[in-house]
Amino acid sequence: MPDDFERKIRDGADAYFHHTAAVVRARGDVPVTYAVFIRRPVVCAPRLALEFLKEAETARGFKTEIDLRYQEGKRVGAGDPILYITGPMTQLADLETQILQRLGPPCVAAWNAWTMCTDLPKAAFIDMGARHCAGEDMVDLMAYGASVGSARAQRKTGAKGFIGASTARGAKFFGQDKGLGTMPHALVGYAGSTVRAA
């Protein structure tokens, strides 16, 4: 696992974070605290980023202190730190790319889902983002974000919200084990009409 993890970091982190880690290793490690924020209002969806940090701790054998300022589903103002991460700079410097990938998109998706569900409280939504995502990891990010935003709308306004996802992969974030949906446009075209396809 550590080799796979290091390969993931080597291949996916921005080069300047690798350079930073190399300089700090050569000159002497220091404890650092990162304030992690998003430049726009969002709904907090930190779970996947926090799971990644735990994976990093296990793979690299270090510890962090996490100060989560907003619980999952809470509204966060533009630029407000969502969390603070404290740990050794040699271990954290090259993780920033993947931390931000796992925090920013789900938080924005959560905001968008919350807004949709609040604006249309009687509508039941299905997360159908998988076909627009750039890979399976993004499916997880978007479905997770939609589930957090939907749950916020359900709590705050009694909205029906999201009832599932179109894929089994995304369904797990909505408490389901399989995808939902009726038929694609291709089946309607094949059948000649929506009624015949149904």
C-alpha positions in Angstrom: 0.0 0.0 0.0 2.7 2.6 0.8 4.2 2.2 -2.7 0.8 2.6 -4.4 0.1 5.6 -2.2 3.4 7.2 -3.1 2.9 6.5 -6.8 -0.5 8.2 -6.5 1.1 11.3 -4.9 4.1 11.3 -7.3 1.9 11.2 -10.4 -1.0 13.4 -9.1 0.6 16.3 -7.1 1.6 19.6 -8.6 5.3 19.7 -9.3 5.9 22.7 -7.0 4.6 20.8 -4.0 7.2 18.0 -4.8 9.9 20.7 -5.0 8.8 22.2 -1.7 8.9 18.8 0.1 12.4 18.1 -1.3 13.7 21.5 -0.1 12.2 20.9 3.4 13.7 17.4 3.6 17.1 18.8 2.7 17.0 21.8 5.0 15.1 20.4 8.0 11.5 19.6 8.7 9.2 21.9 10.6 5.6 21.6 11.9 3.2 23.6 9.8 -0.5 24.4 9.9 -2.5 24.7 6.7 -5.7 26.7 6.7 -7.8 25.1 4.0 -10.5 27.3 2.5 -12.5 27.8 -0.7 -12.8 31.2 -2.4 -16.6 31.0 -2.7 -19.5 30.1 -0.4 -19.9 26.3 -0.2 -21.6 23.7 1.9 -19.0 21.7 3.9 -18.3 18.2 2.5 -15.0 17.2 4.1 -15.3 13.4 4.5 -13.3 12.3 1.4 -10.5 14.8 2.1 -10.3 13.6 5.7 -10.3 9.9 4.6 -7.4 10.7 2.2 -5.5 12.3 5.1 -6.0 9.2 7.2 -4.8 7.1 4.3 -1.7 9.3 4.1 -1.0 9.0 7.8 -1.2 5.2 7.5 0.9 4.9 4.4 3.6 7.4 5.6 3.6 6.7 9.3 2.9 10.2 10.6 0.2 12.0 12.5 -1.8 15.2 11.9 -4.0 17.3 14.0 -7.2 18.2 12.3 -9.3 21.2 13.4 -12.5 20.9 11.5 -14.2 24.3 11.8 -17.5 23.3 10.0 -19.2 20.0 10.3 -20.5 18.2 7.2 -23.5 20.0 5.8 -22.8 23.4 7.3 -22.7 26.5 5.2 -19.2 28.1 4.8 -18.5 31.6 3.7 -16.1 32.5 0.9 -12.5 32.3 2.2 -13.5 31.0 5.6 -11.1 28.1 6.7 -13.0 24.9 6.6 -10.3 23.1 8.5 -6.8 23.4 9.8 -4.3 20.6 9.2 -1.2 20.6 11.4 1.7 18.2 10.9 5.3 17.8 9.6 5.9 19.8 6.4 7.9 17.0 4.8 4.8 14.8 4.9 2.1 17.4 4.1 3.7 19.6 1.4 3.0 17.2 -1.5 -0.5 16.2 -0.4 -2.1 19.6 -1.0 -3.2 18.8 -4.6 -5.1 15.7 -3.6 -6.5 17.2 -0.4 -8.0 20.1 -2.4 -9.3 17.8 -5.1 -11.2 15.9 -2.5 -12.6 19.0 -0.7 -13.3 21.7 -3.2 -15.5 19.9 -5.8 -17.7 18.1 -3.3 -18.2 21.4 -1.3 -19.3 23.2 -4.5 -21.5 20.2 -5.5 -23.1 20.3 -2.1 -23.8 24.0 -2.4 -25.4 23.4 -5.8 -27.5 20.5 -4.6 -28.6 22.4 -1.6 -29.7 25.3 -3.7 -31.6 23.0 -6.2 -33.3 21.1 -3.5 -34.3 24.3 -1.6 -35.5 26.0 -4.8 -37.6 22.9 -5.8 -38.5 21.4 -2.4 -41.2 19.0 -3.8 -39.0 17.6 -6.5 -37.2 14.3 -6.1 -33.8 14.4 -7.7 -31.5 11.6 -9.0 -27.8 12.3 -9.2 -27.0 11.6 -12.9 -23.5 13.2 -12.9 -21.6 10.0 -13.7 -21.8 10.4 -17.5 -20.4 13.9 -17.2 -17.6 13.0 -14.7 -13.9 12.6 -15.7 -13.5 9.2 -14.1 -14.7 7.1 -11.1 -13.1 9.3 -8.5 -15.0 12.3 -9.8 -18.2 10.3 -9.6 -17.6 9.8 -5.9 -16.8 13.5 -5.4 -19.9 14.7 -7.1 -22.3 12.1 -5.6 -20.9 12.7 -2.1 -21.3 16.5 -2.6 -24.9 16.1 -3.9 -25.8 13.9 -0.9 -24.5 16.4 1.6 -26.3 19.3 -0.1 -29.5 17.3 -0.3 -29.3 16.4 3.4 -28.8 20.0 4.3 -31.9 21.0 2.2 -33.9 18.2 3.8 -33.0 19.3 7.3 -33.4 23.0 6.7 -36.5 23.1 4.5 -38.1 19.7 4.5 -37.2 19.3 0.8 -37.6 15.9 -0.8 -34.0 16.2 -2.2 -32.0 13.5 -3.8 -33.4 10.0 -3.6 -30.4 8.2 -5.3 -28.0 8.1 -8.2 -27.9 6.7 -11.7 -25.0 4.4 -10.9 -24.4 1.8 -8.2 -21.1 3.6 -7.5 -22.9 6.9 -6.7 -25.9 5.2 -5.0 -23.9 4.4 -1.8 -23.8 8.1 -0.9 -27.6 8.1 -0.8 -28.0 4.9 1.2 -28.8 2.8 -1.9 -27.1 -0.2 -3.3 -28.0 0.2 -7.0 -28.6 3.0 -9.5 -31.9 4.5 -10.4 -33.4 5.7 -13.7 -35.9 4.9 -16.4 -34.5 5.0 -20.0 -31.9 6.9 -22.0 -32.7 9.0 -25.1 -31.2 6.2 -27.3 -33.9 3.8 -26.2 -36.6 6.3 -27.1 -34.9 6.8 -30.5 -34.7 3.0 -31.0 -38.4 2.5 -30.1 -39.6 5.5 -32.0 -41.5 7.2 -29.1 -41.3 7.6 -25.4 -44.5 5.7 -24.9 -43.3 2.8 -27.0 -40.0 2.7 -25.2 -41.7 2.7 -21.8 
